[in-house]
Amino acid sequence: MSFKVAIVGRPNVGKSTLFNRLVGRKLALVDDTPGVTRDRREGEAQLGDLSFTVVDTAGLEEGTGDSLEARMRRQTDLAIAEADVCLLLIDARAGVTPLDSRFAQILRKSPTPVILAANKCEGGAGQAGRMEAYELGLGAPLPLSAEHGEGLGDLYDALAEYANSLAGNDAEQALEDALAEEESVEGFDPDAPYEPDLEAPLRIAIVGRPNVGKSTLVNQLLGEDRMLTGPEAGITRDSIGIEWEWRGRRVKLWDTAGMRRRARVIEKLEKLSVADTLRAVRFAEVVVVLLDATQPFERQDLHIADLVEQEGRGLLIAVNKWDKVENPQEVLRMLKEELERLLPQVRGVPIVQFSALTGKGTDRLMPAIERIHTLWNARVPTAKLNRWLTEAVSRHQPPAAKGRPVNLKYMSQVKSRPPTFAVFSSRADDVPTSYRRYLVNALRETFELPGVPIRLFMRKGKNPYAGKKKRA
């Protein structure tokens, strides 16, 4: 069992930069703007032979009441309470500020052990500030440079002392978990029935426009205030991955930043947030596109759903704030009609409506996601596919090309996740896009694959006479 380290400190001292350095990837957004990080982000870190969970937190700020700063502070307090070790980071070049002293005093009263580190010490520029840090009463400050990777040896020595007194870490189990998440299509057998791998986590991303209730929904599913929420639009900036368990099944749940129309995304920080959301979509298996029932189906919603289909992920439409709808039956009918008309590429995508704030109807979301995940892994036996192909061609022949008929010989499923099929023909290049679309729609209807992207490729069979000389 690994231990947990929470990186805390005032805004803009380099917490996210150190977090990225420890996990070995740019998971957390980094910018010169103070207060970029607002939610807790966890990652698996490796430092030498030490494996541990590291938590990036919002900058410690004074806040009162229900202000955004106060809500951010409460999230950081929870991270401190859950951690085995706290790493208090200061900016050595700026020296010790009153805010550093204030929070050092708070951490001294906490039962969680504290390691003090002075960041931005590269080139000796922060030596004076590092010496000032002794006055915080938390022991000798470690000199670090998160940006350049300096001082990590001293950090290793400090963490190793706590690792020895805690339960230790299990690197082999972490490796097994990482391997379980890898996808592979080698040895794919379409005739073998799909059996879900209950050891691998079900990866879900919740995406949508700003302020539709994504973080509120995540908190409702988890049963705790894990994500920072509020009436302000754009509170979430990072895509936060959360480990969860639903009915005994492991789940990796991503809360993402709201995606506005590209023309409105001007600031660098928002561009980074949108790029982070796109990465979460690519890592997910099922993507929940969350709509606001009071403002359903804006152009951006359709753009997001189309993006999910292009990435080949299972798609589910969720409608939040359903308790504010006056005529629910009429609105639901309108939503289904709009979906059929505007998203024909994922015809039949299911809709789940609920109120994330009150929790009413949210119990229907996870069963619907599990059904979509099963369909996303669907396998159709080759014999059944070819019987279907014969019937589909008899109902509607492919158009002739240059006066010659186009014969579709046979087809097979080459992979799942999403279902991908290959149709073989000696004149594969002459099959028009409209006919391929007809085959995809017929596949979806016959084998009941609503809301799942379907890939169909035309393949040219080998000519057995190619390369042979003509007889005289």
Summary of the structure (lengths in Angstrom):
residues: 472
radius of gyration: 27.0
end to end distance: 77.6
largest distance: 99.6
contacts: 1505
relative contact order: 0.09
helix: 38%
strand: 20%
